């Protein structure tokens, strides 16, 4: 009599998992940027796909450290079930560089004093400080799900953002193909915050310093984007409306409705797959939510870019220290 043996269930390796790490060193790059290099044996398996790879940084609880922070794939649900006073604070950041051979990960922080827990932590980071990174597992086939730069085959790219987007923009620039063309427009608090960055010869990199203590986010970035678009792009939204996906706004009214959904605390985040259009420009926008909304509106409504060629991410909102 033959008996069947149940095949073992092989579960796919999760795309993201927690990595225990500690600060190897912290380097002040400029008045408003600090680079924290994390080390730890677990980081040999940290994902290397790069570009604007998103991660969650989990900071130690003032009283309990990481004693209550849940491990496992379902960590977020378990974290939410904790009493509020026992939850570790976490924030979303972009990986600047990964060196698996050294088990090191770099994260650049834009500092804004003690207005938020991440900025306050980064400003004081010292060798030996512990932290948990929720990041991509290099061994997972889905390790790239946290990457939002998806241009497809296009002629030009536009990267635009404020200091919170600068680390992601610099990481993207470092990985663009040598023949890439376009521009990177980066607004920062001061001239002293201009950072060295490698970029293809055909990509114009402009650092835009805000002027004075009363300067507001977007005052340099918005006109710079308008100027570059006027000089460098051609409208690409001439495709027939039937070619648009069902969720694409087909009119200005629909676009306004989509923008209204971004108001208040709703997440401002849309990352379409870039369409391979002749002469197309792919725009990647990130930073303060109201500025990014204005830029998205200009590119789609006024400049005539296909909305599926515009990725936009509201990293934070004016009046709130940081977004989770």
Helices and strands as residue ranges (DSSP letters): E 16-30, E 33-39, G 41-45, E 54-58, H 75-81, G 84-86, E 90-99, G 100-102, E 104-110, H 117-124, E 130-136, E 156-161, H 163-175, E 182-188, G 191-193, E 203-209, H 221-232, G 241-243, H 252-260, E 269-270, E 281-288, H 289-297, I 298-302, G 307-309, E 310-316
